[in-house]
Amino acid sequence: MFEDTKRDIIKAGMSLDRYGLIALTGGNVSARMESGEILVTPSGMAYEDLVEDDIIVMDLEGNIIEGTRKPSSDTEAILYIFQKRPDINAVIHTHQPYATAIGLIQDEFEVNLTTLANATAGSVPVTPYSSAGSIEMGIDTVEYIGDSLAVILAHHGVMAVGKNLKQALYAAVYLEEAAKCYLAARACGETKRMTPEQIEQSIEVFKYYGQGTPTIPRDLVERK
């Protein structure tokens, strides 16, 4: 059942390792199917070792439909996000170090780079502390995320979301890239800021990114 999506989930998990967003078996990847089922990665297994049968299929209440593995310890929080945000179809949780570091020094990662605006659709809030495996991870994500595509979980990691796995993965990866750049700049002094108009332009332009999308309107690429 849902073999193609299971393979996509495994590939996304391997990408988290490739881009340094997790170590060993950290984090998790989940997706909602059009028919309502939730697919979740198993607990404590390396993504590179996963096969399709290792991905758990469950309903929105957490009842297992298919799979024999123990689901991610964060499943309660993941399901809460899917329950409260029907517009979200993918959730990726990571322990990415640079974005998490920002949560140790400030309460919001304000947009300061076009890539951050592109991928997270705005500034990234920092939530209060919530322990691993707790439903509070999901509650805080829903409360703080707003229109953004990611939150930084204080002292913990990141929750990235999207309309699909690709959007959630882009949010996580580019958030980490932006965090690296920002922290490098902060080590040298105060950082420059983008204007609201520049941020909005960056968000809008990214909607036309990739193949199969319309050409960017001329007025969006004009210098603001």
C-alpha positions as CSV (number, residue, x, y, z in Angstrom):
1,M,0.0,0.0,0.0
2,F,1.4,3.4,-1.0
3,E,4.7,2.0,-2.2
4,D,5.7,5.1,-4.2
5,T,5.2,7.4,-1.2
6,K,7.0,5.0,1.1
7,R,10.0,5.2,-1.2
8,D,9.8,9.0,-1.3
9,I,9.7,9.0,2.5
10,I,12.9,6.8,2.7
11,K,14.6,9.1,0.2
12,A,13.7,12.2,2.2
13,G,15.1,10.5,5.3
14,M,18.3,9.7,3.5
15,S,18.5,13.4,2.4
16,L,18.3,14.5,6.0
17,D,21.5,12.6,6.7
18,R,23.1,13.7,3.5
19,Y,22.6,17.4,4.3
20,G,23.6,17.0,8.0
21,L,20.2,17.6,9.5
22,I,20.2,14.4,11.6
23,A,22.8,11.9,13.0
24,L,22.3,8.2,13.1
25,T,18.6,7.5,13.6
26,G,17.5,10.9,14.7
27,G,14.3,12.7,13.5
28,N,11.4,11.3,11.5
29,V,9.5,11.8,8.2
30,S,5.7,11.5,7.7
31,A,3.2,12.1,5.0
32,R,-0.6,12.3,4.6
33,M,-2.2,10.5,1.7
34,E,-5.1,11.9,-0.3
35,S,-7.3,9.2,1.2
36,G,-6.4,10.3,4.7
37,E,-3.9,7.7,5.9
38,I,-0.7,8.8,7.6
39,L,2.7,7.2,6.8
40,V,5.4,7.4,9.5
41,T,9.0,6.3,9.7
42,P,9.8,3.6,12.3
43,S,11.5,4.4,15.7
44,G,15.2,4.0,16.0
45,M,16.1,2.8,12.5
46,A,18.7,4.2,10.1
47,Y,17.0,5.6,7.0
48,E,19.6,4.0,4.7
49,D,18.5,0.6,6.1
50,L,14.8,1.1,5.6
51,V,12.6,-0.7,3.0
52,E,9.0,0.0,2.1
53,D,7.6,-2.5,4.6
54,D,9.3,-0.6,7.4
55,I,7.1,2.4,6.9
56,I,4.0,2.3,9.1
57,V,0.5,3.2,7.7
58,M,-2.0,4.5,10.3
59,D,-5.2,6.4,10.5
60,L,-5.4,10.0,11.8
61,E,-6.1,8.6,15.3
62,G,-3.0,6.5,15.3
63,N,-4.6,3.1,14.7
64,I,-2.1,1.0,12.7
65,I,-3.4,-0.1,9.3
66,E,-0.3,-1.7,7.9
67,G,3.2,-2.4,9.2
68,T,4.8,-4.3,12.0
69,R,7.5,-1.8,13.2
70,K,7.1,0.5,16.2
71,P,6.3,4.0,14.8
72,S,8.4,7.0,15.6
73,S,8.3,8.1,19.3
74,D,7.1,11.5,18.1
75,T,4.0,10.0,16.4
76,E,1.5,11.6,18.9
77,A,2.9,15.1,18.1
78,I,3.0,14.3,14.3
79,L,-0.7,13.2,14.4
80,Y,-1.6,16.3,16.3
81,I,-0.2,18.5,13.6
82,F,-2.0,16.6,10.8
83,Q,-5.3,16.8,12.8
84,K,-5.1,20.5,13.4
85,R,-3.7,21.6,10.1
86,P,-5.5,19.8,7.2
87,D,-3.5,22.0,4.8
88,I,-0.3,20.2,5.9
89,N,0.5,16.9,4.1
90,A,4.1,16.3,5.2
91,V,6.0,16.7,8.5
92,I,9.8,16.4,8.9
93,H,11.4,16.5,12.3
94,T,15.2,17.0,12.5
95,H,17.9,17.8,15.0
96,Q,19.8,20.1,12.7
97,P,22.5,21.8,14.7
98,Y,22.7,25.3,13.2
99,A,19.0,26.1,13.2
100,T,18.7,24.6,16.7
101,A,21.6,26.8,17.8
102,I,19.7,29.9,16.8
103,G,16.9,28.8,19.2
104,L,19.4,29.0,22.0
105,I,20.1,32.7,21.5
106,Q,16.8,34.2,20.2
107,D,13.1,33.8,20.0
108,E,12.7,34.0,16.3
109,F,14.9,33.5,13.2
110,E,14.0,36.6,11.3
111,V,14.2,36.4,7.5
112,N,17.6,37.8,6.4
113,L,18.3,35.8,3.3
114,T,16.3,35.2,0.1
115,T,16.7,31.4,0.5
116,L,15.1,31.5,3.9
117,A,12.2,33.5,2.6
118,N,11.9,31.2,-0.4
119,A,11.8,27.9,1.6
120,T,10.0,28.8,4.8
121,A,7.7,31.5,3.5
122,G,8.8,33.9,6.3
123,S,10.5,34.2,9.6
124,V,10.9,31.0,11.7
125,P,9.5,31.2,15.2
126,V,11.2,29.5,18.2
127,T,8.8,27.5,20.4
128,P,9.1,26.8,24.1
129,Y,10.9,23.7,25.2
130,S,9.1,20.4,24.7
131,S,10.6,17.0,25.4
132,A,11.2,14.4,22.7
133,G,8.2,12.0,22.3
134,S,5.7,14.5,23.8
135,I,2.5,15.7,22.2
136,E,3.7,19.2,23.2
137,M,6.0,19.2,20.2
138,G,2.9,19.1,18.0
139,I,0.9,21.5,20.1
140,D,3.7,24.1,20.0
141,T,4.3,23.6,16.3
142,V,0.6,24.3,15.5
143,E,0.5,27.3,18.0
144,Y,3.7,29.0,16.7
145,I,4.1,28.2,13.1
146,G,1.5,30.5,11.6
147,D,2.0,30.8,7.8
148,S,5.6,29.7,8.1
149,L,6.8,26.2,6.9
150,A,9.0,25.6,9.9
151,V,9.5,26.2,13.6
152,I,12.6,25.8,15.8
153,L,11.9,23.7,18.9
154,A,13.9,25.2,21.7
155,H,16.7,23.0,23.0
156,H,15.6,20.3,20.6
157,G,15.5,20.7,16.8
158,V,13.2,21.7,14.0
159,M,9.7,20.8,12.7
160,A,9.3,21.5,9.0
161,V,6.0,21.1,7.1
162,G,4.6,21.4,3.6
163,K,1.9,20.6,1.2
164,N,4.1,17.7,0.2
165,L,7.4,16.0,1.1
166,K,9.5,18.1,-1.3
167,Q,8.2,21.4,0.2
168,A,8.9,20.2,3.8
169,L,12.4,18.9,2.9
170,Y,13.3,22.2,1.2
171,A,12.1,24.1,4.3
172,A,14.4,22.0,6.5
173,V,17.4,22.1,4.2
174,Y,17.3,25.8,3.3
175,L,16.6,26.7,6.9
176,E,19.9,25.1,7.9
177,E,21.8,26.8,5.1
178,A,20.4,30.1,6.2
179,A,21.2,29.4,9.8
180,K,24.9,28.7,8.9
181,C,25.2,31.9,7.0
182,Y,23.5,33.9,9.7
183,L,25.6,32.5,12.6
184,A,28.8,33.1,10.6
185,A,27.8,36.8,10.1
186,R,26.7,37.1,13.8
187,A,30.2,36.0,14.8
188,C,31.6,39.1,13.1
189,G,29.0,41.6,14.3
190,E,25.4,42.8,13.7
191,T,23.7,41.6,10.5
192,K,21.9,43.5,7.8
193,R,18.1,43.1,7.5
194,M,15.8,42.7,4.5
195,T,12.9,45.0,4.0
196,P,9.3,43.7,4.1
197,E,9.1,44.3,0.4
198,Q,12.2,42.3,-0.3
199,I,10.9,39.4,1.8
200,E,7.6,39.4,0.1
201,Q,9.2,39.4,-3.3
202,S,11.4,36.4,-2.4
203,I,8.4,34.5,-1.2
204,E,6.5,35.2,-4.3
205,V,9.3,34.4,-6.7
206,F,9.8,31.0,-5.2
207,K,6.3,30.0,-6.2
208,Y,7.5,29.9,-9.8
209,Y,10.6,27.8,-9.0
210,G,11.1,24.5,-10.7
211,Q,9.8,22.8,-13.9
212,G,6.2,22.8,-14.8
213,T,5.5,26.2,-13.3
214,P,4.6,29.4,-15.1
215,T,7.3,32.0,-16.0
216,I,8.0,34.5,-13.2
217,P,6.1,37.7,-13.9
218,R,8.3,40.6,-14.9
219,D,7.2,42.8,-12.0
220,L,8.4,40.2,-9.5
221,V,12.0,40.2,-10.8
222,E,12.3,44.0,-10.9
223,R,14.6,45.3,-8.2
224,K,12.6,46.5,-5.1
